Amino acid sequence: MILVVEDEPDIRNLIVHHLESDGFRCRTVATGPDALAAVRAAMPALVVLDLMLPGMDGLEVCRRLRAIAASLPIIMLTAKADEVDRVVGLELGADDYIVKPFSPKELVARVRAVLRRAQPADSTRPIEDGGIALDPARHRVTVAGAEVGLTPKEFELLQTLMEAAGRVLSREQLLSRVWGYARADEIESRTVDVHVRRLRAKLGAAGSRIATVKTIGYRFDAD
């Protein structure tokens, strides 16, 4: 079930029409508090969240949703095209960001891509390196034995980097493997940088294992 949080009826109905036409079940709410209540009542597979909501804006809703369910996939939807808004949304835990006006087909494709990447990875082999232990089967990460709460995108990003330990992955490669986009121009490469910065912060001192390779991308430095 997809939870659509949008206060404009025409846009809300458009989103629901295209998602349901593609086989998704939807539930709709028009305010932030109603969104939080809906998630507490029945956990959705994904939330499409408008930024400009009455009373409680989408950024605050996103922050509170992350406190309720750290792994819940969230796509933010807004009329604002300012990069600052996009970056703030991603830093608060949004998995993707779509600017209005948008193509309904693009929205459905983004929903499918985020859901696909939120699924457990095909590989169930645990990885341990540099004090970081990642268990795909349990979707669990620990640093020096202490569990670290990661969003699905952060988990997939860390797994991808650790599996390629010692090799540089470009932003385009990460966009393809983690976000599921075939072309880098389908989503801003800035998205990768934001998620890497957030991942490093959550890993603490062990986050220094994720090295920046200037103008290219990132590398996980193994022991």
Backbone as JSON, one array per atom type, in Angstrom:
{
  "sequence": "MILVVEDEPDIRNLIVHHLESDGFRCRTVATGPDALAAVRAAMPALVVLDLMLPGMDGLEVCRRLRAIAASLPIIMLTAKADEVDRVVGLELGADDYIVKPFSPKELVARVRAVLRRAQPADSTRPIEDGGIALDPARHRVTVAGAEVGLTPKEFELLQTLMEAAGRVLSREQLLSRVWGYARADEIESRTVDVHVRRLRAKLGAAGSRIATVKTIGYRFDAD",
  "N": [[0.84, -1.19, 0.0], [0.53, 2.22, -0.86], [1.06, 5.27, 0.7], [-0.28, 8.36, 0.13], [0.44, 11.64, 0.64], [-0.91, 14.55, 0.32], [-2.22, 17.75, -0.09], [-3.62, 19.04, -2.1], [-6.44, 18.39, -3.9], [-6.72, 17.79, -6.72], [-4.12, 17.11, -7.58], [-3.59, 15.05, -5.81], [-5.54, 13.18, -6.58], [-4.67, 12.69, -9.18], [-2.18, 11.46, -8.75], [-2.95, 9.14, -7.36], [-4.61, 7.94, -9.27], [-2.8, 7.19, -11.33], [-0.96, 5.58, -9.97], [-2.63, 3.5, -9.04], [-3.53, 2.57, -11.47], [-1.29, 1.33, -12.28], [-1.2, -0.83, -10.71], [-0.83, -0.52, -7.96], [-1.99, -0.28, -4.56], [-3.59, 2.37, -2.87], [-3.63, 4.8, -0.22], [-4.93, 7.83, 1.02], [-4.1, 10.98, 2.55], [-4.39, 14.35, 3.83], [-2.93, 15.98, 5.5], [-0.07, 16.57, 7.69], [-0.21, 15.53, 10.45], [-2.26, 13.62, 10.05], [-0.95, 11.92, 8.32], [1.09, 10.85, 9.94], [-0.49, 9.5, 11.81], [-1.71, 7.65, 10.13], [0.46, 6.05, 9.33], [1.23, 4.97, 11.75], [-1.01, 3.43, 12.26], [-1.19, 1.58, 10.14], [1.43, 0.23, 8.52], [2.75, 1.54, 5.58], [3.97, 0.54, 2.28], [5.41, 2.47, 1.07], [5.82, 6.04, 1.12], [4.45, 8.81, -0.51], [5.18, 12.04, -0.31], [4.1, 15.28, 0.04], [5.78, 18.41, 0.1], [4.85, 21.02, 0.77], [2.69, 21.32, 2.97], [-0.31, 22.03, 4.87], [-0.07, 23.53, 8.11], [1.79, 21.42, 9.41], [4.78, 21.07, 7.84], [6.16, 19.19, 5.02], [8.87, 18.51, 5.48], [9.11, 18.37, 8.26], [7.27, 16.35, 8.73], [8.56, 14.25, 7.4], [10.85, 14.0, 9.02], [9.67, 13.13, 11.42], [8.44, 10.78, 10.57], [10.69, 9.23, 10.06], [11.52, 8.82, 12.65], [9.55, 7.16, 13.55], [9.59, 4.98, 11.77], [12.41, 3.89, 10.62], [13.21, 2.65, 8.27], [11.31, 3.12, 6.36], [10.42, 3.74, 3.03], [10.52, 6.9, 1.41], [9.26, 9.29, -0.8], [9.67, 12.54, -1.71], [7.59, 15.21, -2.72], [7.21, 18.2, -4.42], [6.55, 21.67, -5.2], [8.66, 23.31, -5.08], [11.76, 24.1, -6.47], [14.22, 24.69, -5.59], [17.59, 23.99, -4.81], [18.41, 23.82, -2.15], [16.12, 23.02, -0.74], [15.8, 20.45, -1.78], [18.14, 19.18, -0.9], [17.9, 19.4, 1.92], [15.6, 17.86, 2.31], [16.56, 15.32, 1.52], [18.59, 14.98, 3.39], [17.1, 14.7, 5.68], [16.12, 12.23, 5.34], [14.62, 11.42, 3.11], [14.11, 9.27, 0.32], [13.97, 9.83, -2.34], [13.28, 12.57, -4.62], [10.96, 14.58, -6.14], [10.12, 17.14, -8.37], [7.42, 19.34, -8.83], [5.98, 20.78, -11.83], [5.3, 17.35, -12.59], [5.92, 14.34, -14.46], [3.46, 11.89, -14.61], [4.14, 9.26, -15.35], [6.84, 9.26, -14.79], [6.76, 9.54, -12.01], [5.57, 7.09, -11.25], [7.57, 5.38, -12.15], [9.67, 6.17, -10.49], [8.63, 5.45, -7.99], [8.52, 2.67, -8.29], [11.26, 2.16, -8.61], [12.35, 2.98, -6.13], [11.02, 1.24, -4.38], [11.99, -1.17, -5.34], [14.71, -0.96, -4.73], [14.49, -0.96, -2.01], [13.98, -3.49, -1.28], [15.17, -6.55, 0.23], [18.61, -7.25, -0.31], [19.92, -9.34, -2.98], [22.16, -10.82, -2.35], [23.0, -12.59, 0.54], [25.15, -12.78, 2.09], [27.0, -12.1, 4.93], [29.01, -9.2, 5.63], [32.06, -8.07, 6.89], [34.21, -5.58, 7.92], [36.79, -3.36, 8.82], [35.72, -2.81, 11.35], [33.07, -2.52, 10.83], [30.09, -4.29, 10.52], [27.96, -5.87, 8.33], [24.88, -7.27, 7.76], [23.05, -8.63, 5.37], [20.84, -10.41, 5.31], [19.5, -10.03, 7.7], [19.17, -7.39, 7.56], [20.85, -5.56, 8.98], [23.18, -3.46, 10.57], [26.22, -3.1, 12.29], [28.55, -1.29, 14.29], [31.54, -1.78, 15.75], [30.18, -3.58, 17.33], [27.89, -2.23, 18.14], [24.59, -1.51, 17.22], [23.57, 0.2, 14.26], [21.21, 2.42, 13.03], [19.98, 2.47, 9.83], [18.59, 3.92, 6.86], [16.77, 2.31, 4.13], [18.04, 3.06, 1.7], [20.53, 4.05, 2.58], [21.54, 1.71, 3.69], [21.73, 0.04, 1.42], [23.54, 1.52, -0.07], [25.85, 1.42, 1.57], [26.29, -1.35, 1.57], [26.8, -1.79, -1.16], [29.17, -0.32, -1.49], [30.87, -1.65, 0.33], [30.94, -4.22, -0.73], [32.38, -3.75, -2.98], [34.88, -3.23, -2.03], [37.87, -1.39, -1.91], [37.78, -0.73, -4.55], [37.07, 1.98, -6.74], [33.94, 3.52, -7.03], [32.02, 5.23, -9.29], [29.9, 8.16, -9.18], [27.88, 7.84, -11.02], [27.8, 5.04, -11.3], [26.97, 4.34, -8.73], [24.47, 5.59, -8.66], [23.16, 4.02, -10.51], [23.32, 1.39, -9.39], [22.37, 1.62, -6.74], [20.19, 3.42, -6.73], [18.83, 2.62, -8.94], [18.7, 3.81, -11.45], [19.17, 4.08, -14.91], [20.49, 6.04, -16.29], [22.61, 8.75, -15.47], [21.57, 11.29, -15.64], [18.99, 11.13, -14.85], [18.57, 11.55, -12.22], [19.86, 13.76, -9.77], [23.37, 13.84, -9.28], [24.18, 14.92, -6.94], [22.59, 13.83, -5.03], [23.83, 11.42, -4.32], [26.09, 12.36, -2.94], [24.89, 13.59, -0.72], [23.7, 11.41, 0.6], [25.95, 9.86, 1.15], [27.31, 11.55, 2.93], [25.49, 11.58, 5.06], [25.48, 8.88, 5.73], [28.15, 8.47, 6.54], [28.13, 10.05, 8.87], [26.4, 8.61, 10.53], [27.84, 6.29, 10.89], [29.9, 7.11, 12.44], [33.24, 7.28, 13.68], [34.06, 5.17, 12.09], [33.06, 5.85, 9.68], [34.96, 7.12, 8.2], [36.09, 5.24, 6.62], [34.83, 5.33, 4.21], [35.95, 6.69, 1.49], [36.44, 9.72, -0.32], [36.89, 10.1, -3.74], [38.23, 12.42, -5.56], [36.36, 14.22, -7.95], [35.44, 11.91, -9.08], [34.14, 9.68, -7.52], [33.36, 7.38, -4.94], [35.03, 5.25, -2.49], [35.33, 2.29, -0.6], [37.49, 1.8, 1.96], [39.19, -0.95, 2.77], [40.41, -3.01, 5.52]],
  "CA": [[0.0, 0.0, 0.0], [1.25, 3.48, -0.94], [0.4, 6.38, 1.37], [-0.1, 9.61, -0.59], [0.2, 12.77, 1.54], [-1.01, 15.68, -0.59], [-3.41, 18.52, 0.29], [-4.33, 19.52, -3.28], [-7.23, 17.25, -4.39], [-6.47, 17.43, -8.11], [-2.83, 16.42, -7.66], [-3.75, 13.8, -5.06], [-6.31, 12.24, -7.42], [-3.82, 12.32, -10.31], [-1.18, 10.5, -8.26], [-3.63, 7.88, -7.05], [-5.08, 7.33, -10.53], [-1.7, 6.57, -12.07], [-0.41, 4.48, -9.17], [-3.58, 2.38, -9.04], [-3.55, 2.03, -12.84], [-0.09, 0.51, -12.41], [-1.35, -1.99, -9.85], [-0.61, -0.24, -6.54], [-3.1, 0.15, -3.71], [-3.25, 3.67, -2.28], [-4.42, 5.46, 0.82], [-4.59, 9.26, 0.94], [-4.36, 11.93, 3.65], [-4.11, 15.72, 3.36], [-2.16, 16.75, 6.48], [1.02, 15.87, 8.35], [-0.67, 14.7, 11.56], [-3.0, 12.46, 9.53], [0.04, 11.0, 7.75], [1.73, 10.15, 11.05], [-1.49, 8.59, 12.36], [-1.92, 6.57, 9.16], [1.62, 5.16, 9.38], [1.16, 4.23, 13.02], [-2.13, 2.49, 12.19], [-0.88, 0.52, 9.17], [2.68, 0.61, 7.86], [2.68, 1.43, 4.12], [5.19, 0.1, 1.62], [6.12, 3.67, 0.65], [5.06, 7.29, 1.29], [4.66, 9.94, -1.41], [4.97, 13.1, 0.66], [4.2, 16.66, -0.45], [6.54, 19.28, 1.01], [4.08, 22.18, 1.21], [1.45, 20.89, 3.61], [-0.79, 22.99, 5.86], [0.21, 23.23, 9.52], [3.08, 20.75, 9.57], [5.28, 20.89, 6.48], [6.65, 17.86, 4.69], [10.17, 18.23, 6.09], [8.87, 17.93, 9.63], [6.61, 15.04, 8.63], [9.61, 13.3, 7.06], [11.67, 13.78, 10.22], [8.9, 12.33, 12.39], [8.27, 9.44, 10.01], [11.94, 8.51, 10.26], [11.55, 8.41, 14.06], [8.58, 6.06, 13.69], [10.01, 3.83, 10.96], [13.65, 4.34, 9.99], [13.42, 2.04, 6.96], [10.16, 3.39, 5.48], [10.79, 4.52, 1.84], [9.8, 8.17, 1.28], [9.52, 10.13, -1.96], [9.15, 13.88, -1.47], [6.98, 15.83, -3.9], [7.04, 19.61, -4.09], [6.63, 22.66, -6.27], [9.92, 24.03, -4.91], [12.87, 23.54, -7.25], [15.46, 25.16, -4.99], [18.47, 22.89, -4.4], [18.44, 23.74, -0.69], [14.98, 22.2, -0.31], [16.07, 19.07, -2.14], [19.18, 18.66, -0.02], [17.34, 19.26, 3.26], [14.73, 16.69, 2.29], [17.39, 14.11, 1.47], [19.31, 14.84, 4.66], [16.14, 14.26, 6.69], [15.85, 10.81, 5.14], [13.85, 11.09, 1.91], [14.85, 8.4, -0.6], [13.97, 10.45, -3.66], [12.72, 13.92, -4.59], [10.39, 14.92, -7.45], [9.66, 18.53, -8.42], [6.24, 19.64, -9.65], [5.09, 19.74, -12.37], [6.0, 16.1, -12.84], [5.28, 13.37, -15.34], [2.93, 10.76, -13.84], [4.91, 8.06, -15.65], [8.09, 9.37, -14.04], [6.46, 9.27, -10.61], [5.39, 5.64, -11.1], [8.89, 4.77, -12.31], [10.45, 6.45, -9.27], [8.07, 4.61, -6.93], [8.98, 1.29, -8.52], [12.7, 2.1, -8.38], [12.59, 3.06, -4.68], [10.56, -0.02, -3.78], [12.92, -2.23, -5.76], [15.94, -0.84, -3.96], [14.2, -1.17, -0.58], [13.88, -4.93, -1.04], [16.43, -7.14, 0.69], [19.56, -7.53, -1.38], [20.0, -10.74, -3.4], [23.22, -11.45, -1.57], [22.73, -12.66, 1.98], [26.43, -13.02, 2.74], [27.42, -11.01, 5.83], [30.29, -8.56, 5.32], [32.65, -7.41, 8.05], [35.49, -4.96, 7.57], [37.06, -2.08, 9.45], [34.84, -2.61, 12.49], [31.69, -2.45, 10.37], [29.51, -5.59, 10.17], [26.71, -5.69, 7.61], [24.18, -8.54, 7.58], [21.92, -8.39, 4.47], [19.68, -11.24, 5.62], [18.79, -9.41, 8.83], [19.15, -5.94, 7.29], [21.38, -5.03, 10.23], [24.56, -2.97, 10.53], [26.79, -2.75, 13.6], [29.9, -0.73, 14.31], [32.15, -2.19, 17.02], [29.17, -4.3, 18.08], [26.7, -1.41, 18.41], [23.75, -1.43, 16.03], [23.39, 1.52, 13.64], [19.97, 2.47, 12.27], [20.13, 3.05, 8.5], [17.45, 3.85, 5.95], [17.05, 1.32, 3.09], [18.99, 3.59, 0.74], [21.84, 4.08, 3.23], [21.99, 0.32, 3.83], [22.12, -0.44, 0.09], [24.75, 2.25, -0.43], [26.96, 0.85, 2.33], [26.54, -2.7, 1.08], [27.42, -1.68, -2.48], [30.55, 0.13, -1.31], [31.65, -2.68, 1.01], [31.14, -5.34, -1.66], [33.4, -3.32, -3.95], [35.97, -2.71, -1.2], [39.12, -1.13, -2.57], [37.54, -0.23, -5.91], [36.34, 3.25, -6.81], [32.65, 3.51, -7.72], [31.65, 6.58, -9.69], [28.54, 8.55, -8.8], [26.98, 7.24, -12.0], [27.65, 3.63, -10.95], [26.16, 4.27, -7.52], [23.11, 5.94, -9.04], [22.6, 2.86, -11.2], [23.21, 0.21, -8.53], [21.61, 1.87, -5.51], [18.93, 4.1, -7.02], [18.15, 1.92, -10.02], [18.56, 4.63, -12.64], [20.08, 3.67, -15.97], [21.25, 7.21, -16.73], [22.9, 9.66, -14.37], [20.8, 12.52, -15.75], [17.64, 10.91, -14.36], [18.54, 12.02, -10.83], [21.06, 14.54, -9.54], [24.47, 13.15, -8.6], [24.25, 15.52, -5.6], [21.89, 12.88, -4.17], [24.83, 10.47, -3.82], [26.92, 13.06, -1.95], [24.08, 13.8, 0.49], [23.53, 10.13, 1.29], [27.25, 9.45, 1.69], [27.57, 12.37, 4.11], [24.62, 11.11, 6.15], [25.95, 7.54, 6.11], [29.37, 8.65, 7.33], [27.79, 10.58, 10.19], [25.81, 7.54, 11.33], [28.87, 5.29, 11.19], [30.86, 7.68, 13.37], [34.63, 7.23, 13.26], [34.19, 4.17, 11.03], [32.64, 6.47, 8.43], [36.14, 7.55, 7.44], [36.39, 4.17, 5.68], [34.28, 5.72, 2.91], [36.84, 7.74, 1.0], [36.04, 10.47, -1.51], [37.87, 10.16, -4.82], [37.87, 13.71, -6.16], [35.76, 14.32, -9.3], [35.0, 10.59, -9.6], [33.11, 9.02, -6.71], [33.7, 6.96, -3.57], [35.68, 3.96, -2.33], [35.4, 1.79, 0.77], [38.86, 1.36, 2.25], [39.19, -2.15, 3.62], [41.58, -3.21, 6.36]],
  "C": [[0.88, 1.25, 0.0], [0.44, 4.55, -0.22], [0.75, 7.67, 0.63], [-0.5, 10.76, 0.33], [0.24, 14.04, 0.69], [-2.31, 16.43, -0.29], [-4.19, 19.07, -0.9], [-5.09, 18.36, -3.92], [-6.91, 16.83, -5.81], [-5.16, 16.64, -8.26], [-2.93, 15.07, -6.96], [-4.46, 12.76, -5.93], [-5.48, 11.77, -8.63], [-2.81, 11.26, -9.9], [-1.82, 9.14, -8.04], [-4.07, 7.17, -8.32], [-3.95, 6.57, -11.22], [-1.06, 5.43, -11.27], [-1.33, 3.27, -9.19], [-3.68, 1.76, -10.43], [-2.36, 1.11, -13.06], [-0.09, -0.66, -11.42], [-1.11, -1.77, -8.37], [-1.93, 0.05, -5.83], [-2.67, 1.43, -3.02], [-4.19, 4.03, -1.13], [-3.99, 6.92, 0.8], [-4.93, 9.99, 2.24], [-3.91, 13.3, 3.16], [-3.25, 16.53, 4.32], [-1.06, 15.9, 7.1], [0.58, 15.0, 9.51], [-1.44, 13.46, 11.1], [-2.04, 11.44, 8.92], [0.71, 10.19, 8.85], [0.78, 9.12, 11.66], [-1.7, 7.39, 11.44], [-0.78, 5.56, 9.2], [1.61, 4.34, 10.66], [0.08, 3.15, 12.96], [-1.83, 1.31, 11.27], [0.33, 0.94, 8.36], [2.57, 0.45, 6.34], [4.0, 0.89, 3.56], [6.06, 1.3, 1.27], [5.22, 4.88, 0.89], [5.46, 8.27, 0.2], [4.23, 11.17, -0.63], [5.16, 14.48, 0.05], [4.95, 17.5, 0.58], [5.68, 20.39, 1.6], [2.71, 21.76, 1.72], [0.99, 21.94, 4.62], [-0.43, 22.56, 7.28], [1.6, 22.67, 9.74], [3.64, 20.46, 8.19], [5.91, 19.51, 6.29], [8.0, 17.51, 5.29], [10.01, 17.73, 7.52], [8.19, 16.56, 9.65], [7.65, 13.97, 8.33], [10.47, 12.97, 8.28], [10.96, 12.89, 11.22], [8.65, 10.92, 11.88], [9.52, 8.61, 10.22], [12.08, 8.04, 11.72], [10.63, 7.22, 14.31], [9.09, 4.8, 13.0], [11.23, 4.23, 10.14], [13.81, 3.81, 8.57], [12.29, 2.31, 5.97], [10.6, 4.22, 4.27], [9.9, 5.76, 1.7], [10.24, 8.89, 0.01], [8.88, 11.48, -1.69], [8.71, 14.51, -2.79], [6.7, 17.29, -3.58], [7.11, 20.49, -5.32], [7.95, 23.42, -6.2], [11.04, 23.34, -5.67], [14.22, 23.94, -6.68], [16.29, 23.98, -4.48], [18.51, 22.73, -2.88], [17.32, 22.86, -0.18], [15.23, 20.73, -0.61], [17.08, 18.45, -1.16], [18.66, 18.44, 1.4], [16.44, 18.03, 3.33], [15.5, 15.39, 2.3], [18.12, 13.9, 2.79], [18.38, 14.38, 5.78], [15.72, 12.81, 6.46], [15.0, 10.46, 3.95], [14.72, 10.25, 0.98], [14.91, 8.97, -2.01], [13.19, 11.76, -3.57], [12.24, 14.26, -5.98], [9.79, 16.31, -7.38], [8.44, 18.66, -9.32], [6.58, 20.76, -10.64], [5.89, 18.5, -12.76], [5.23, 15.25, -13.84], [4.75, 12.22, -14.5], [3.69, 9.46, -14.11], [6.24, 8.07, -14.91], [7.86, 9.04, -12.57], [6.31, 7.76, -10.37], [6.73, 4.93, -11.21], [9.75, 4.98, -11.07], [9.96, 5.59, -8.11], [8.57, 3.18, -7.08], [10.47, 1.15, -8.22], [13.01, 2.12, -6.88], [12.16, 1.77, -3.99], [11.51, -1.16, -4.12], [14.19, -2.17, -4.93], [15.72, -1.08, -2.47], [14.08, -2.65, -0.25], [15.21, -5.46, -0.54], [17.34, -7.47, -0.48], [19.59, -9.01, -1.72], [21.05, -11.48, -2.6], [22.88, -11.43, -0.1], [24.02, -12.89, 2.76], [26.8, -11.84, 3.64], [28.8, -10.48, 5.42], [30.79, -7.89, 6.59], [34.01, -6.87, 7.69], [35.62, -3.63, 8.3], [36.15, -1.77, 10.63], [33.38, -2.49, 12.13], [31.23, -3.84, 9.97], [28.14, -5.35, 9.54], [26.11, -7.06, 7.31], [22.96, -8.32, 6.69], [20.67, -9.18, 4.83], [18.84, -10.64, 6.74], [18.62, -7.91, 8.66], [19.64, -5.18, 8.53], [22.83, -4.61, 10.03], [25.01, -2.66, 11.95], [28.17, -2.17, 13.39], [30.47, -1.01, 15.7], [31.1, -2.82, 17.93], [27.9, -3.53, 18.38], [25.89, -1.25, 17.13], [23.56, 0.01, 15.57], [22.12, 1.48, 12.79], [20.17, 3.19, 10.93], [18.82, 2.95, 7.73], [17.77, 2.79, 4.88], [18.1, 1.8, 2.09], [20.4, 3.64, 1.32], [22.41, 2.67, 3.36], [22.5, -0.2, 2.49], [23.41, 0.25, -0.38], [25.97, 1.67, 0.27], [27.3, -0.54, 1.82], [27.25, -2.67, -0.27], [28.89, -1.28, -2.37], [31.42, -0.95, -0.67], [31.91, -3.87, 0.1], [32.21, -5.03, -2.71], [34.64, -2.81, -3.25], [37.28, -2.59, -1.97], [38.99, -0.6, -3.99], [36.74, 1.05, -5.87], [35.05, 3.05, -7.6], [32.29, 4.95, -8.04], [30.24, 6.89, -9.19], [27.53, 7.93, -9.75], [26.75, 5.76, -11.7], [26.78, 3.47, -9.71], [24.71, 4.61, -7.8], [22.42, 4.75, -9.7], [22.34, 1.71, -10.23], [22.29, 0.43, -7.33], [20.25, 2.48, -5.79], [18.17, 3.47, -8.18], [17.94, 2.72, -11.27], [19.61, 4.26, -13.67], [20.98, 4.81, -16.42], [21.42, 8.18, -15.58], [22.04, 10.91, -14.44], [19.36, 12.35, -15.29], [17.47, 11.37, -12.91], [19.86, 12.72, -10.56], [22.13, 13.74, -8.79], [24.68, 13.7, -7.2], [23.57, 14.6, -4.58], [22.88, 11.9, -3.54], [25.64, 11.13, -2.7], [26.16, 13.24, -0.63], [23.96, 12.51, 1.28], [24.85, 9.63, 1.86], [27.57, 10.25, 2.95], [26.74, 11.9, 5.31], [25.06, 9.75, 6.66], [27.21, 7.64, 6.96], [29.06, 9.11, 8.75], [27.23, 9.47, 11.09], [26.84, 6.49, 11.73], [29.92, 5.8, 12.17], [32.28, 7.63, 12.82], [34.86, 6.25, 12.12], [33.78, 4.73, 9.67], [33.8, 6.95, 7.58], [36.6, 6.48, 6.47], [35.85, 4.49, 4.28], [35.06, 6.93, 2.43], [36.27, 8.41, -0.24], [37.19, 10.48, -2.51], [37.48, 11.35, -5.68], [37.49, 13.59, -7.62], [35.24, 12.98, -9.83], [33.86, 10.01, -8.78], [33.62, 8.64, -5.33], [34.28, 5.55, -3.57], [35.61, 3.56, -0.87], [36.78, 1.22, 1.0], [38.82, 0.21, 3.25], [40.46, -2.19, 4.47], [42.68, -3.92, 5.58]]
}
